[in-house]
Amino acid sequence: MSDTIGKNIVKCRKLNGISQRYLADKIGISSQGLLKIEKGIVSPRAATLKKVAETLCITPNQLFGLEEIEEDNSSILQRLRREHKE
């Protein structure tokens, strides 16, 4: 399960042009911690998963691989992209 979550985090980050460092800062963990989650080395806590889903504007079902992650042009993702580029 951790492997699926990690792959979905990477997929969503890349679809939206968000770096590991940016996401890690937004969810309050180290870049190294996020890397371990993305590689499936560690299982994130529920609170961390909630922050990831909220920050990436995806549902828990998408994070767990129960629904497909598709690029979304919502204003929230556009704001994240602008913040990321600054």
JOGI-V555491 format. One line per field, one symbol per residue. burial: + if it has 9 or more other ideal C-beta (glycine too) atoms within 8 Angstrom, else -. A space follows every 50 residues. Layout:
burial: ???
//
This chain:
burial: -+-++++++++++-++-+-+-+++--+-----++++++-+---+---+++ +++-++++---++++---+-------++-++--+--
//
